[in-house]
Amino acid sequence: MTPGFTSDLLAGDNLSLRLFAADNNMSGVFSSRSFGTAANRPLLTIVAVPEPGTPALGGLGLAVLGMWRWARRRK
């Protein structure tokens, strides 16, 4: 992300986003200016969710393997 975008985002300023459809079967065009009241305008909420890192996934895999071996020994 560019520094200008990040600073506008953190300051709560207006942003412009250009979104593309995933394929040719999906499309949609709207203009929020054509909605009479602000309550009727579309709302886009973006939540950043970090991906689990490689060490976290490796640790989870080792934990599952350990539980599997422990359960196998108890039989």
Secondary structure in CASP SS format (residue, H / E / C, confidence):
PFRMAT SS
TARGET T0000
AUTHOR 0000-0000-0000
METHOD secondary structure of the structure
MODEL  1
M C 1.00
T C 1.00
P H 1.00
G H 1.00
F H 1.00
T H 1.00
S H 1.00
D H 1.00
L H 1.00
L H 1.00
A H 1.00
G C 1.00
D C 1.00
N C 1.00
L C 1.00
S C 1.00
L C 1.00
R C 1.00
L C 1.00
F C 1.00
A C 1.00
A C 1.00
D C 1.00
N C 1.00
N C 1.00
M C 1.00
S C 1.00
G C 1.00
V C 1.00
F C 1.00
S C 1.00
S H 1.00
R H 1.00
S H 1.00
F C 1.00
G C 1.00
T C 1.00
A H 1.00
A H 1.00
N H 1.00
R C 1.00
P C 1.00
L C 1.00
L C 1.00
T C 1.00
I C 1.00
V C 1.00
A C 1.00
V C 1.00
P C 1.00
E C 1.00
P C 1.00
G C 1.00
T H 1.00
P H 1.00
A H 1.00
L H 1.00
G H 1.00
G H 1.00
L H 1.00
G H 1.00
L H 1.00
A H 1.00
V H 1.00
L H 1.00
G H 1.00
M H 1.00
W H 1.00
R H 1.00
W H 1.00
A H 1.00
R H 1.00
R H 1.00
R H 1.00
K C 1.00
END
